[in-house]
Amino acid sequence: MNRSSECITKDSSRLITTELKPPDISLVQEKSWNAAVQMFGSFLLAGFGMVAASLVLDVVQHWPVYEQVSEVYILVPALLGLKGNLEMTLASRLSTHAHLGHLENCLSTITLGNLCLVQCQAILVGFLAAMAAVAMGWIPSGEFDIHHAMLLCASSVLTASVASFVLGVIMIGVIVISKKLNINPDNIATPIAASLGDLTTLALLSWIATLLYRSIGTNILLPAIIIIIGAVLVPVCGYAAWKNKFTKQALDEGWVPVVSAMVISSAGGLILDFTVSNYKGIAVFQLVINGIGGNMAAVHASRLSTTLHTGQLEGPVISATTKLLLLMVVPGQLVFIYTIGYLKAGHTSLTPIFMLIYLSAALLQVFLLLIISHYMVVWMWKLGIDPDNSAIPYLTALGDLLGTALLGVAFHILYAIGDKDSDLGD
């Protein structure tokens, strides 16, 4: 039997040992301009997806469920952040499989394993996010409403489950099609996952929470049934992922990074709470700087992880990819800054001094993230940890922390030097 046509796994913890054919060397042959076009296009898509999610949030926050069950609003950033990490690590894993040639011979096995893995992770993550929202809503007031708690848990679990399945299928399709079109999936997969993840998750959460809110008092068993079904799916999907040779390691390694990322992001949330109370105009720019920074770090980590999996040298810290990503910061930020200004979504006038200081903060954030990304991925690889499973949650959380802190410093500098127009800090 021809070994190149089989799906054979040797005893090892790294994907590169699942040898189907010689690894794809497209990362070596890839032209810089081609990579730049692919990455910049995906960043624009991710950014506009983020803007669309912001517009959806602006609408749904006035729905009755958000006004009467305020914990749903608390649930939004936690669920979106945790789900985003799961989808981006999925995209990174699938990109590596594509370069190693696994999708051509083992597509069904990889698809089944990864869909089961993200179901198990998403349902648990959704329940964890709901518990955090319940706690944050209960502790300040001292009042506990069982109906609201059940609504939050059921909404979060069902949203995470449906969104993970839909986005997982979409990501597999995107990566398979990109390989057929000779597009490097490492350049586009993680930003697309980020752009679709926020919008899809937010829309589903709002719709499901509204339906469950309307059922309070008439169908009290519905939230309990959803939670029970989710509790049954977790061990079933977890066992299927553990038995799958392509996802067993991801199931073992994927939990600590996601929970750690939530803790790091919480630190960024404390900084944001302080800065927003002093500079109201910071909120909308925080979404932009954190979104772009996190996406760029994720692409860098995904490409470097693929390079290591395919047996290529890791390259210098300031690589061609690093330079390309840094060159995209200013034009990308300008597109979204002026989009925000056109939509009148911000509370800050776009003066020349504001643009200079804001863009300096964005450049510094991305530069630090790319350096951290390089050392983190290489360090994980040397420890036998697959960076596709572990690096991106840390990087996106650090992106939130760095972006929020640097943006706070930028607004403080603007205020100190007198560029405090009628909107700045209003």
N, C-alpha and C positions, 0 to 999 in steps of 0.2 A: 504494500500500500504506500502511496506517495505521502511522505511526512508533511510536505508543504501544504497539503489540502486538509490536514487533520487539525483538530483543536486539542493540543496536547499541553498539559501543564506539568512542569517539573517542580520539585520541592524547593521553593524559595519564596521570599516575601515580596518580590518585586515583579511588576508586570512584564519587564523585559524578558523574563524567563519563559513566558508563554510564546514559544517561537512558532510562528506560522510561515513567515517568509522574511527575507532581509528587511530590516527596518527602513522606513521612508526617510530619505535624506533631504527632503524638501526644505528643511530649515537652513541647511547649508547653502543650497542653491537659490534660495529665495532672494529676489531682488529687493533692495531697500525701498524703492518707490512703490513697488507692488504691495509690500507689507504696510507701508505708510497709508496707502489708499484704503486698504482693507480695514486697518485699525481705526483710522480717522472716521470712516463711514460708520463703523460699528459704535464708536463713541458718540457720534451725533445721534444715532438711533437710540442708544441708551439714555442720552441726555433728554431727548424729546419724550421718551417713555417716562422719565422721571417728572418732567414738566406736566405730562398728561395725568400722572398719578396725583400730582399736587392739585391739579384742577378738579379731579374727581373728589379728592378729600375736601376741597373747598365747598363742593356741592353737598356731599353726604353728611358732613358734620352738622347740618341743619335738619337732618331726618329725625323723626321722633325717637328712634332707638338710641341715637347718640345723645340726645338731650335728656332722655329719661334714664338711660343706663350709661352714665358717663364713663364707666370703666371700659367700655368698648373703645373709646377714644384713647385711653391709656394702652389698650392692647395693640393698637395699630403699629407704632414704631417697633415694639418688641417683636411682633409676629413678622412684620416685613423684613426686619433685620435678620432674624434667625432663618426665615425661609430663603432669603436671598443668599445666605451663606451655603445652604444645602444645594440650591440650584447651581450656584457658581462652581462648587466643588464637583458636582455631577458633570458640568460642562468641561471642566479641566480633565477629569478622568476619561471622558469619552473622546476628547481631543487626542490624548495620549494613545488610547486604543486605536484611533484612526491612523495615526502615524506608524504604529507597530503592525498594522495590517490585520488586526483582530476582527474588525467589523466585516471584512470580506468573507471570513470563514465561520465566525461565531456570533453573528449579529443577533440571532434569536436568544442565545444564552446570555449575552451581555445585556440585551434589552430587558429580559425577564429579571435578571439579577439586580440591575440598577433600579428598575421600577419598584421592586420589592424593598430594596434598601432605602430609597427615598420615602416610601410609604411608612416604613417603620420609624425612620428618623423624624419625618414631618409630623406624624401623629403625636409622638412623645414631645417634640419641640412645641407643637401647638398647645398641648396640655400644660407644659411648663410655662409658656407665655401667659396662658389664661390664669394660672395660679398666681403668677406675679401680679397680673392686673387686679385680680380679686383682692390680694393682700394690700396693694397700694390704694385701692379704693376703700377698703375696710378699716385699715389702721387709723387714718386721720379722723374719720367720723365715728368710729366705734360701733357702727351699725352693720349687721350682716344680713343680706337678703338672699335666701337660698335660691329663689327664682332667678335673680340676676346672676348668681354664681353658676347655676346650671346653664343659663343662656350663654354666658361667656365661654364656658368649657366646650359646650356642644358646637358653638359657632366656630371657635378656634380649631377644634379637632377636624370638623367637616371641611372647613376652608383649607386647612393645611393638606388634608388628604386629596381633595379634588384638584387643588392647584398643583400639587406635586405630580399627580398622574398626567394632567394635561401638559404641564411644562416639560415633564420628562419625555413624553412622546414627541413634543415639538423639538426639543434639543437633539434628540436622536435623529430626527428628520433633517434638521439644520446641518448637523455634522456629516451625515451621509451625503447630502446634496452638495455641501461645500467641497468634499473630497472629489466628487465626480466632476465638479467645475474647476478643479485645481486651485481652490481657495484654501488657505491654511486655516483650519478650524480654531487653532490657538489664538488667531487674531480677532475672531468675531464671536466665538461661542460664549465666553463669559460676559461680555457687555450685553449681548442679546438676552442671556439668562437674567441679567440684572434688570434690563428694561421691561421685559415681559413679566418678570416675577412681581415687581411692585404693583404694576397696574392690575394684573390678574388677581393677585391676592387681595388687594384693597377692594376691588369691585365685588369679588365673591364674598368677602367678609361682610360687607355692608348689606348685600342682598340676603345672605343667609341669616344674619343677625336680625334683620327686619322681619323676615318670615317667622323666626322663632319668637320674636317679641310680640307679634300679633297672636301667637298661639298661647301666650301666657294666660292662664285661667280657663282655657278651653281644652288644651291638649297638654297636660303637664308631663305626660310620659315621653313625649317626642324627644326632648333634650337627653333624657336618661337613655333612651334607645340608641341615639347617636353615639353617646359616650361609651356604652357597652359594646357596640359594634367596633368602635375604634380600639377598645381594649382587647378585643379578640383578634383584630387585624395585626396588632403590634407583634405578638409572638409568632403568628403564622408567617408574616412577611419577614420578620427577623430570622426565623429558621431557614426560610428559602434563600435569603441573602447569605447566611452563614454557610450553607451547603454549596453555594455557587462559587467556583474558584476565582471568578473575576471580582467578586465583591466581599469575600470573607475578610480580607485585610481592612477594607474600608469600614466594615461594620465594627471591627475591633478598635480602629484608630480614630474614628470620626466624632466620638462624643466629647472628648476633652477639649478639642479646639473650639467646638460650637459653644459649649458652656463658658469656656474662658473668654471667647469673643463677646459674649453677652455681658460679662463682668467688666471688660475693658470698655465696651460701649456705654455701660452705665456710668463710668467715670467721665466719659465725654458728655453724657447727659447732664451731669452735675455742673460741668463747666458751661454748657449751653444754658442751663437754667439761670446761672449767675449773669451771663453776658446778655441774654435776652431781656432780663429785668432792667438792664442799664441801657442797652442799645436795641430797640425794637426792630430796626432795619436789618439786623444780622440774620434773622431766621431764614429768609428765603435764600440768601447767599450761602448759608450753611448747607442746605440741601445740594447746591451746585458744587461747591468745593469738595464736599465729602463724596458725592457721587462720582465725579470725574476722577478724583484721587484713588478711590477704591477700585474703580474699573481698570485704571492704568496699572495699578499694582497687581491686580488679578491676572491681566493679560501677561505681564512680565513673568509672574510666577508660573503660569501655565506653559509659556514658551520654554522657560528654563527647565521645568520639570520634564517636558517632552524631550529636550536636548539630552538630559541625563538618562532618561529611559532608553533612548535610541543609541546610547553608547558614545555620544560625542563629548568633546571636552566642554567644561562649563564656561570657558571664556572669561574675559576680564570683567571686573565689576562695572565699569563704565563701558558697556558693550554698544554695538550698533543699535540694538533694540532700546537700550536706555536712552540714547541720544534721540532716536525717533520719537519716543514717548514724551520726552522733555520738550521737543520742538512742537508737539501738538497741544501743549498746555495753554499757551496764550491764544491761538486762534479758536480753540474749543471753548475756552472760558468767555472770550469775546462774543461768540455766537449766543451763548446762553444768557450772558449778562444783558445783551441788547434785546433778547427775547423777553426777559423779565421786565425790562424797561418798556418795551412795546406793549406788553400785556398789563402794564401798570401794577405789577404784582409786588414790587418792593416798596420800601419806605425810605430810600436813599437816592439822592441825585447822583448821576454818573459823572462827577467832575473829573478832570484830568488827574488830580492828586489822589482821588479815590481809586481810579483805575490803576495807577502806578503801584500803590501800596497793596491793593487787593491782589493784583497779578503777581506781585513779589511773594506774597504769602502763599498763593497757589503753587508757584514754581518751587518754593522751598519745601512745601508739603510733599509734592510729587517726587522731588529729588530724594528726600529722606526716605520715603516709602520704597522707592526703587532700590536704594542701597540696602535697606533692611530686608527687602524681598530677596535680593541676591544671597545675602549671608544666611537668611533663614532657610531657604530652599536647599542650599548646599549643605548646611548643617543637618537638616532633617535627613537628607539623602545619606550622609555619612553615618548617621545613627540607625539606618535601616528603616526609617519612617518614610512612607510614600508621601511626597509633598503634594500630590494631587488631592489627597484626602485631608491634609492638615494645614497647609500654608495659608490658603485664601481666607478662612475665617479670622485668623489672627491679623492678616494684612488689612482686611476691610474694617475691622474694629480699630486697629491702629490708625487707619485713614480717618475714621470718624473723630478719634481723640486728637490727632495732630491738626486736622482741618479746623475743628471747633476751637482749639486753643490758639492757633495762629490767626484765625479770623477774629477772635476776641482781642488779640494783641493789635491787629491791624486797625480795628475800630477804635481802640483806646488811643493809638497813635494819631489817628485822624482827629479825634476829639481834642487831644492835647495840643495839636498844632493849629487848631482853629478852623478846620474844615468841617464844621458842624452846621450844615445848612438846616433849613427848617424841618427837614425830615430826619436827619441823622440823630439817632438816639431818642427820637420822638416816641 
